[in-house]
Amino acid sequence: MAELNRKSVEEFRRSEKTPVIAVLENIRSSYNVGSVFRTADAFLLEAIYLTGYTGVPPHKEIKKTALGAEETVTWKQFKNATEAIHELKANGFTVYAVEQAVNSQLLQALQFKQDEKIAVIFGNEVTGVEQETIQQCDGCIEIPQLGMKHSLNIATAAGVVLWEIIRTRMLQVTDTVIN
């Protein structure tokens, strides 16, 4: 474990977090919720907001896929996405829905600033992000898809989007150090 340079729970809690929050809206599968916790831990996200009927820790299925990340990642529960969005915007976050929608922006075309506070909302496995929620967001992010299905599992979508946000921030840090 030491060779992997892994943080202890205490080190993780003290670490500076990336100002990114993943919002889960009405996620049916607690396994998917646990997977997003694990991704949030991997990328040192500020928090996860759980809305609607999305499962919350402690939960057997979340624990199974989170592998302890439910104990390290800060999370907060909201009755609905509207409450979460109000809090996010009040705290200076730009809020995006991850959804295929009219005027959505392709993920790879977005430029995220290193210090920009970003929240991304991931929706239900079948119905996606609710239209009422989309209308409250600052924009929609779409993951390009080339196959027949044109949909990804929410845990996979979260991994792709969150990595792209983190990756672009890491590139900016590298550019700043080199220049």
C-alpha positions, 0 to 999 in steps of 0.5 A: 500500500505504501508503494501506491502512495495511498492516503489514510482516511485522516490524510484524505480528510485533511487534503485540499479538495477539488472544487467539484461536486457530483450531484446524483438525482434519483439514482435507483441502484445503490451500486451505482451510488457506491461507484460514484463515491469511489470515483469522487474519492479517487479525484478528491472531489469536494462532495457528493450531493444525493437527491430525491430517492437516491440511496444514502450511506450506510447502505450495504450495496453502496458499501460494496462498491464504494470500498470505504469511500463512503466514509472519506467523501463528504456527502449531503442529502437533499429532498430534491435537485432544486434544493441542491442547485439553490445551495450550489449557486449560492456558493458560487458553483456553475451547475451542469446537467449531464444529459443529451439535450438541445444546445448541450455542449460536447464534453471535450469542447468545454474549458474548465478553469483550474479554480472554477467551482463546478457541479455536475448532475447525473440523472436516473438510469432510465429517465436521465436528469429531470427536465425541471432540473435541466432548466435550472442548470447553467448548461448541459454536458453531453458525452459523445457516443458513437454506437447504437445505444447512445447511453452510458451507465451512470457510474461510467458517465460519472467517471468519464465526465469527472475525469475530463474535468480533473484532467483539464485542471491537471493540464492547467497546473502543468502548463502553469509550472512549465511557463 
